[in-house]
Amino acid sequence: MVNGLIPCLDKSLAKKTKTIAFFKVDNDGFGLGAQRREIDKNDLPQALAELGEYLRRLRAGESVEDLQPTLGLVVPKEKISANGDYNLNGERYRENGIALTTFPFRTIKDIAVEVRAGFASGQSSVETMGVPHVRPMNINEDGKFVAEGMKCISEEEFNGRDDYALDAGDVLFNNTNSVELVGKTCLIESSIRGGFSNHMTRIRVNRDLCVPRFLALLLHSAWRKGQFTERATRWVGQAGINTKSLSEFQIPLPPLEIQKEIVTEIEGYQTVIDGARAVLDNYHPHISINPDWPIVELGEALTLQRGYDLPKQEWEQGPYPIVGSNGIIGFHSNFKEVGPGVVTGRSGTLGKVHYIDYDYYWPHNTALFVKDFKGNDPKYLKVLLESIDLKTLGDRTAAVPSLDRKNAHHVKVHLPPVSEQHAIVAEIKAEQALVASNRELIARLEKKIQATLARVWGEDAPAPAEA
């Protein structure tokens, strides 16, 4: 394997040894071209000899503590399992590697071929047609470029500014904003002709020294740690990092191959995180309709009632939740209804449905609540209400839309027997448990990303997420 670290595995010895050996083969005696011509460099004989000595000692029961192969590394298993990610990349455990030492620091100007701020555009805040023009809000909290909502400038305004276009691999830094947002950074993955605002700084790196995504990850992690908050120049309502200050900012710089490994590791975690978030964002309980179920008006399955007035100045702290159109909005010393409850928005926010798992609660006047379940499963009725587009039933003649319960009562729905309602609720509960496990997965992998970046910075890694 060229430029690879080969873990040497032998099942017969796996239980006898407390170490794992890695051997790096940069050259196998042949070139990388299509013809695979012979070359003078060949690491295989040396690697095989050192591997043979390692295996000989293990089989003979001899110590390998003093074995120092020139092309390899002998690593205790406990070191590999120390941070819980079991990464079988030997370079990570070398004494000058990511897990054991601090990399040399270099300034941005040492690794960049250009550090340039963008240009102001008075039209970019209003134009939606023309040439895309990137602004700070196009970088999200995760350090990703977001094209949605990107404003534009006219061709006339952009004319002559082609040197401000963004290329794939450019690193874009938020240089001016409210102080807590200065330093958000993203990688541009495809070219954008229209350039970027003067609130952004474009960094183009020397790719023989630095991987662009590696720099973007480090700068964004520095923002999360508040490093730019400390360095920013402040004025009324704003803060900024000028080009000179950013150019002098220092980052740890591993060898290029290690940078690539770090990026690959983090991108692997991020891919899974993105998938888990997609599950959380897109999952909605679904009722598969049986055509044999009777069709009734919603008012035959439940009775909705307007909540009770309770001005905020009359709230008295207590154990009973006050439930409005957005869910629990506070707690009170008294209650109006016995739980469990099902509540949806009456005015303002329409369409959200809340299951209130309390013995007693106060439905607020901004909400409608189920006064009578008419023998049906409350949790099933919550899902049933969620399946109805309640927003379209709202009266929008006033400034604040409102939902008339009479309109909702006339909606036709399929109503299964109560026994089937229970089965549907149980199935949905099982689905929701699987969906919820994605939150734990996201938390764990985000911790792994933080730990990897912390080791690059030479810091203690954060504690792993609790189970």
C-alpha positions as CSV (number, residue, x, y, z in Angstrom):
1,M,0.0,0.0,0.0
2,V,1.7,3.2,-1.1
3,N,1.7,6.0,1.4
4,G,-0.4,3.8,3.6
5,L,-0.2,2.4,7.1
6,I,-0.9,-1.3,7.1
7,P,-2.2,-2.8,10.4
8,C,-0.7,-6.2,10.8
9,L,-3.4,-8.6,12.1
10,D,-3.0,-12.2,13.1
11,K,-6.0,-13.7,14.8
12,S,-3.9,-16.4,16.4
13,L,-1.9,-13.8,18.3
14,A,-4.6,-11.3,18.9
15,K,-5.4,-12.5,22.4
16,K,-1.8,-12.9,23.3
17,T,-0.5,-9.4,22.7
18,K,-1.3,-6.0,24.1
19,T,0.1,-4.2,21.1
20,I,-0.6,-3.6,17.4
21,A,2.1,-3.0,14.8
22,F,1.8,-0.6,11.9
23,F,4.3,-0.5,8.9
24,K,4.4,2.3,6.4
25,V,5.2,1.4,2.8
26,D,5.8,4.5,0.7
27,N,7.3,2.6,-2.3
28,D,6.8,-0.9,-3.6
29,G,9.5,-0.9,-6.3
30,F,7.3,0.3,-9.1
31,G,6.1,3.8,-10.3
32,L,2.6,5.1,-10.1
33,G,2.1,5.5,-13.9
34,A,-0.1,3.2,-15.9
35,Q,3.0,1.2,-17.1
36,R,4.1,0.5,-13.5
37,R,7.8,0.7,-14.4
38,E,10.4,-0.5,-11.9
39,I,12.1,2.2,-9.7
40,D,15.0,2.0,-7.3
41,K,12.9,2.7,-4.2
42,N,11.3,-0.3,-2.5
43,D,10.3,-0.4,1.1
44,L,8.7,-3.9,1.0
45,P,11.8,-6.0,1.9
46,Q,12.6,-3.8,5.0
47,A,8.9,-3.7,6.1
48,L,8.6,-7.5,5.7
49,A,11.8,-8.0,7.7
50,E,10.6,-5.8,10.5
51,L,7.2,-7.4,10.5
52,G,8.8,-10.8,10.7
53,E,10.8,-9.8,13.8
54,Y,7.7,-8.4,15.5
55,L,5.8,-11.6,14.8
56,R,8.7,-13.8,15.9
57,R,8.9,-12.0,19.3
58,L,5.2,-12.4,19.9
59,R,5.2,-16.1,19.0
60,A,8.2,-16.6,21.3
61,G,6.6,-14.7,24.1
62,E,9.4,-12.1,24.0
63,S,8.9,-8.4,24.8
64,V,8.4,-5.9,22.0
65,E,8.7,-2.8,24.2
66,D,12.2,-2.1,22.8
67,L,11.4,-2.9,19.2
68,Q,11.7,0.3,17.1
69,P,11.2,-0.6,13.5
70,T,12.4,2.0,11.0
71,L,9.3,1.7,8.8
72,G,6.9,0.9,11.5
73,L,5.4,1.6,14.9
74,V,4.4,-0.6,17.8
75,V,1.4,0.8,19.7
76,P,-0.2,-0.4,22.9
77,K,-3.8,-1.3,22.4
78,E,-4.8,0.8,25.4
79,K,-3.5,3.9,23.6
80,I,-5.7,3.1,20.5
81,S,-8.8,2.7,22.6
82,A,-8.1,5.6,24.9
83,N,-10.4,8.1,23.2
84,G,-13.0,5.6,22.1
85,D,-12.7,6.0,18.3
86,Y,-10.3,3.0,17.7
87,N,-8.6,4.8,14.8
88,L,-6.3,2.2,13.0
89,N,-4.1,4.9,11.5
90,G,-0.6,4.4,12.9
91,E,0.6,7.9,12.3
92,R,-1.9,9.2,14.9
93,Y,0.1,7.4,17.6
94,R,3.6,8.4,16.6
95,E,5.4,10.6,19.1
96,N,5.2,13.6,16.7
97,G,1.6,12.7,15.8
98,I,-1.7,14.3,16.4
99,A,-2.5,12.5,19.6
100,L,0.8,13.1,21.4
101,T,2.3,16.4,20.6
102,T,1.7,20.0,19.5
103,F,2.3,20.8,15.8
104,P,4.3,23.9,14.9
105,F,2.3,27.1,14.6
106,R,2.3,29.2,11.4
107,T,0.6,32.5,10.6
108,I,-2.1,32.7,8.0
109,K,0.2,34.8,5.8
110,D,2.8,32.0,5.9
111,I,0.4,29.6,4.3
112,A,-1.7,31.9,2.1
113,V,-1.0,33.2,-1.4
114,E,-3.7,35.9,-0.8
115,V,-5.7,37.4,2.1
116,R,-8.3,39.9,0.7
117,A,-11.4,41.6,2.0
118,G,-14.4,42.0,-0.3
119,F,-16.2,45.0,-1.6
120,A,-19.2,46.9,-0.4
121,S,-22.5,46.9,-2.3
122,G,-25.5,49.0,-1.3
123,Q,-27.7,46.9,-3.7
124,S,-26.8,43.5,-2.3
125,S,-29.3,43.9,0.5
126,V,-32.3,44.3,-1.9
127,E,-31.4,42.8,-5.3
128,T,-32.6,39.3,-5.9
129,M,-31.6,39.2,-9.6
130,G,-28.2,39.5,-11.1
131,V,-24.8,38.2,-9.9
132,P,-24.7,36.4,-6.5
133,H,-22.8,38.3,-3.8
134,V,-21.8,36.4,-0.6
135,R,-22.5,37.9,2.8
136,P,-21.9,36.8,6.4
137,M,-25.4,35.2,6.7
138,N,-24.4,32.7,4.0
139,I,-22.1,31.0,6.6
140,N,-24.1,28.9,9.1
141,E,-23.3,27.9,12.7
142,D,-21.7,24.7,11.5
143,G,-19.2,26.4,9.2
144,K,-21.0,25.5,6.0
145,F,-21.7,27.8,3.0
146,V,-25.5,28.2,2.6
147,A,-26.6,29.5,-0.8
148,E,-30.3,29.8,0.2
149,G,-31.3,33.5,0.5
150,M,-28.1,34.7,-1.1
151,K,-28.5,38.3,-2.4
152,C,-27.3,39.6,-5.8
153,I,-25.7,42.6,-7.3
154,S,-26.2,43.9,-10.8
155,E,-23.9,43.0,-13.7
156,E,-23.2,46.7,-14.0
157,E,-22.0,46.9,-10.4
158,F,-19.9,43.8,-10.6
159,N,-18.3,44.7,-13.9
160,G,-14.5,45.0,-13.6
161,R,-14.4,43.1,-10.3
162,D,-13.7,39.6,-11.7
163,D,-10.7,39.3,-9.4
164,Y,-13.3,39.1,-6.5
165,A,-14.9,36.0,-7.8
166,L,-14.8,33.0,-5.5
167,D,-13.1,29.8,-6.6
168,A,-13.6,26.2,-5.3
169,G,-11.1,25.9,-2.4
170,D,-11.3,29.5,-1.2
171,V,-11.7,29.9,2.5
172,L,-14.2,32.7,3.4
173,F,-13.9,34.4,6.8
174,N,-16.6,36.7,8.4
175,N,-14.5,39.7,9.3
176,T,-17.1,42.2,10.5
177,N,-20.4,41.7,12.4
178,S,-21.7,41.7,15.9
179,V,-18.8,40.6,18.0
180,E,-20.1,37.0,18.7
181,L,-20.2,36.3,14.9
182,V,-16.8,37.6,13.9
183,G,-14.7,34.6,12.8
184,K,-17.3,32.3,11.3
185,T,-15.6,30.5,8.5
186,C,-16.6,28.3,5.6
187,L,-15.0,26.6,2.6
188,I,-16.3,27.5,-0.9
189,E,-16.8,24.3,-2.8
190,S,-17.8,25.6,-6.2
191,S,-17.1,28.9,-8.0
192,I,-19.2,32.0,-7.4
193,R,-18.7,34.7,-9.9
194,G,-20.3,37.6,-8.0
195,G,-17.7,37.8,-5.2
196,F,-18.2,38.6,-1.6
197,S,-19.0,41.6,0.6
198,N,-16.5,43.8,2.5
199,H,-17.7,42.0,5.7
200,M,-15.9,38.9,4.4
201,T,-12.2,38.0,3.8
202,R,-11.1,35.5,1.2
203,I,-8.1,33.4,2.0
204,R,-6.4,31.4,-0.8
205,V,-3.9,29.0,0.6
206,N,-0.7,27.6,-0.8
207,R,-1.9,24.0,-1.4
208,D,1.6,22.6,-1.1
209,L,1.4,23.8,2.6
210,C,-2.2,23.6,3.6
211,V,-5.4,21.8,2.7
212,P,-8.1,24.5,2.3
213,R,-10.8,22.6,4.2
214,F,-8.3,22.0,7.1
215,L,-7.8,25.7,7.4
216,A,-11.6,26.4,7.3
217,L,-12.1,23.8,10.0
218,L,-9.5,25.3,12.2
219,L,-10.6,28.9,11.8
220,H,-14.2,27.9,12.5
221,S,-13.2,26.0,15.6
222,A,-11.2,29.1,16.7
223,W,-14.4,31.1,16.3
224,R,-16.3,28.6,18.5
225,K,-13.7,28.9,21.2
226,G,-14.0,32.7,21.2
227,Q,-10.5,33.4,19.9
228,F,-11.6,36.1,17.5
229,T,-13.8,37.7,20.2
230,E,-10.6,38.5,22.1
231,R,-8.8,39.9,19.0
232,A,-11.6,41.9,17.5
233,T,-11.6,45.7,17.3
234,R,-14.9,46.9,18.7
235,W,-17.1,49.9,18.0
236,V,-20.8,50.6,18.6
237,G,-22.8,47.5,17.8
238,Q,-20.0,46.0,15.7
239,A,-16.6,44.3,15.8
240,G,-14.1,43.4,13.2
241,I,-10.8,41.6,12.4
242,N,-8.9,43.5,9.7
243,T,-6.8,41.8,7.0
244,K,-3.5,42.5,8.8
245,S,-4.7,41.0,12.1
246,L,-6.1,37.9,10.3
247,S,-2.9,37.5,8.4
248,E,-1.0,37.4,11.7
249,F,-3.3,34.8,13.3
250,Q,-1.5,31.6,14.0
251,I,-2.7,28.0,13.5
252,P,-1.1,24.6,14.2
253,L,0.1,23.2,10.9
254,P,0.7,19.4,10.7
255,P,2.3,17.9,7.6
256,L,0.1,17.9,4.5
257,E,-0.7,14.2,4.7
258,I,-1.8,14.5,8.3
259,Q,-4.0,17.4,7.4
260,K,-5.7,15.3,4.8
261,E,-6.2,12.5,7.3
262,I,-7.8,14.9,9.8
263,V,-10.1,16.3,7.1
264,T,-11.1,12.8,6.0
265,E,-11.8,11.8,9.6
266,I,-13.9,14.9,10.3
267,E,-15.8,14.7,7.0
268,G,-16.7,11.1,7.8
269,Y,-18.2,12.1,11.1
270,Q,-20.0,15.1,9.5
271,T,-21.5,13.0,6.8
272,V,-23.2,10.8,9.4
273,I,-24.2,13.9,11.4
274,D,-25.9,15.4,8.4
275,G,-27.7,12.1,7.7
276,A,-28.9,11.9,11.3
277,R,-30.1,15.5,11.2
278,A,-32.0,14.8,8.0
279,V,-33.8,12.0,9.8
280,L,-34.8,14.3,12.6
281,D,-35.9,17.1,10.2
282,N,-37.9,14.9,7.9
283,Y,-39.5,12.3,10.2
284,H,-43.2,12.9,10.8
285,P,-45.6,10.3,12.2
286,H,-47.8,8.8,9.5
287,I,-51.1,7.0,9.8
288,S,-51.7,4.4,7.1
289,I,-55.3,4.7,6.3
290,N,-57.4,1.5,6.2
291,P,-60.3,2.0,3.7
292,D,-62.5,0.0,6.1
293,W,-62.3,2.7,8.8
294,P,-65.4,4.9,9.0
295,I,-65.2,8.5,7.8
296,V,-66.4,10.9,10.4
297,E,-66.2,14.6,11.1
298,L,-63.4,15.5,13.5
299,G,-66.0,16.8,16.0
300,E,-67.3,13.2,16.3
301,A,-63.8,12.1,17.5
302,L,-63.1,14.9,19.9
303,T,-64.2,18.3,21.1
304,L,-62.0,21.3,20.9
305,Q,-62.4,24.2,23.2
306,R,-60.7,27.6,23.5
307,G,-58.2,28.0,26.3
308,Y,-58.6,30.2,29.4
309,D,-57.5,33.8,29.8
310,L,-54.5,34.3,32.0
311,P,-52.7,37.7,31.6
312,K,-49.0,37.3,32.3
313,Q,-49.1,39.7,35.2
314,E,-51.4,37.3,37.0
315,W,-49.1,34.3,36.7
316,E,-48.1,32.9,40.0
317,Q,-45.1,30.4,40.1
318,G,-46.3,26.9,40.7
319,P,-46.2,23.3,39.4
320,Y,-48.9,23.5,36.6
321,P,-47.8,24.1,33.0
322,I,-49.4,26.9,31.1
323,V,-49.8,25.7,27.5
324,G,-50.1,28.2,24.6
325,S,-50.0,27.8,20.8
326,N,-46.2,27.1,21.0
327,G,-46.4,24.6,23.8
328,I,-45.5,25.2,27.5
329,I,-45.0,28.9,28.0
330,G,-44.7,29.0,31.8
331,F,-46.0,27.5,35.1
332,H,-48.8,28.6,37.4
333,S,-50.0,27.9,40.9
334,N,-53.4,26.8,39.6
335,F,-54.8,24.6,36.8
336,K,-58.0,24.4,34.7
337,E,-57.9,21.0,33.1
338,V,-56.9,17.4,34.0
339,G,-54.2,15.8,31.9
340,P,-53.0,14.3,29.8
341,G,-53.9,17.0,27.3
342,V,-53.7,17.7,23.6
343,V,-53.4,21.3,22.6
344,T,-53.0,23.2,19.3
345,G,-52.6,26.8,18.4
346,R,-55.8,29.0,18.2
347,S,-54.1,32.4,17.4
348,G,-50.7,33.4,16.1
349,T,-48.9,30.1,15.6
350,L,-51.2,27.6,13.9
351,G,-50.5,23.9,13.0
352,K,-48.4,22.8,16.0
353,V,-49.9,20.1,18.2
354,H,-48.7,19.4,21.7
355,Y,-49.2,16.3,23.9
356,I,-49.2,17.5,27.6
357,D,-48.0,14.7,29.8
358,Y,-49.0,16.3,33.1
359,D,-51.8,15.4,35.5
360,Y,-53.1,19.0,35.5
361,Y,-52.5,22.0,33.3
362,W,-53.8,25.4,32.2
363,P,-54.6,25.7,28.5
364,H,-54.0,29.3,27.5
365,N,-56.4,31.4,25.6
366,T,-54.0,31.4,22.6
367,A,-54.7,27.7,22.2
368,L,-57.4,25.2,21.5
369,F,-57.4,22.1,23.7
370,V,-59.2,18.8,23.5
371,K,-62.0,19.0,26.1
372,D,-63.5,15.6,25.3
373,F,-61.6,12.7,23.8
374,K,-64.8,10.7,23.4
375,G,-63.2,7.5,24.4
376,N,-60.3,7.7,21.9
377,D,-56.6,7.4,22.6
378,P,-55.3,10.9,23.3
379,K,-51.9,10.2,21.7
380,Y,-53.6,8.9,18.6
381,L,-55.7,12.1,18.4
382,K,-52.5,14.2,18.6
383,V,-51.2,12.4,15.6
384,L,-54.6,12.7,13.9
385,L,-54.6,16.5,14.4
386,E,-51.0,16.7,13.1
387,S,-52.2,14.9,9.9
388,I,-54.6,17.8,9.2
389,D,-53.4,21.0,7.7
390,L,-54.7,23.2,10.4
391,K,-53.0,26.3,9.0
392,T,-55.3,26.3,6.0
393,L,-58.3,26.4,8.3
394,G,-57.2,29.6,10.0
395,D,-59.0,32.9,9.4
396,R,-56.5,35.3,8.0
397,T,-58.7,38.3,7.7
398,A,-57.1,39.8,10.8
399,A,-53.5,40.8,11.3
400,V,-53.0,37.7,13.5
401,P,-54.4,34.5,12.0
402,S,-56.8,32.5,14.2
403,L,-58.3,29.0,14.1
404,D,-62.1,28.6,14.6
405,R,-62.7,25.3,16.3
406,K,-66.0,25.0,14.4
407,N,-64.0,24.9,11.1
408,A,-61.8,22.1,12.5
409,H,-64.8,20.1,13.8
410,H,-66.2,19.8,10.2
411,V,-63.0,18.3,8.7
412,K,-63.6,14.7,7.6
413,V,-61.2,12.1,9.0
414,H,-60.8,8.3,9.1
415,L,-61.3,7.0,12.6
416,P,-60.1,3.4,13.4
417,P,-61.3,1.4,16.4
418,V,-59.7,2.2,19.7
419,S,-57.8,-1.1,19.7
420,E,-56.2,-0.1,16.4
421,Q,-55.5,3.3,17.7
422,H,-53.4,1.8,20.5
423,A,-51.5,-0.3,18.0
424,I,-50.7,2.7,15.8
425,V,-49.6,4.7,18.8
426,A,-47.2,1.9,19.9
427,E,-45.7,1.6,16.4
428,I,-45.2,5.4,16.3
429,K,-43.6,5.3,19.7
430,A,-41.1,2.7,18.5
431,E,-40.3,4.8,15.4
432,Q,-39.8,7.9,17.5
433,A,-37.4,6.1,19.8
434,L,-35.3,5.2,16.8
435,V,-35.5,8.7,15.5
436,A,-34.5,10.1,18.9
437,S,-31.4,7.9,18.9
438,N,-30.1,10.1,16.1
439,R,-29.8,13.0,18.6
440,E,-27.4,10.9,20.8
441,L,-25.5,9.9,17.6
442,I,-25.1,13.5,16.6
443,A,-23.9,14.5,20.1
444,R,-21.3,11.7,20.2
445,L,-19.9,12.5,16.7
446,E,-19.8,16.2,17.4
447,K,-17.7,15.4,20.5
448,K,-15.4,13.4,18.3
449,I,-15.0,16.3,15.9
450,Q,-14.3,18.6,18.9
451,A,-11.8,16.1,20.3
452,T,-9.9,15.8,17.0
453,L,-9.7,19.6,16.6
454,A,-8.7,20.0,20.2
455,R,-5.7,17.6,19.7
456,V,-4.6,19.6,16.6
457,W,-4.6,22.7,18.8
458,G,-2.6,20.9,21.4
459,E,-5.5,21.0,23.9
460,D,-7.2,18.5,26.1
461,A,-10.0,16.8,24.2
462,P,-13.6,17.3,25.6
463,A,-15.1,14.5,27.5
464,P,-17.1,12.0,25.4
465,A,-20.9,12.4,25.3
466,E,-22.7,10.5,28.1
467,A,-24.7,7.5,27.1
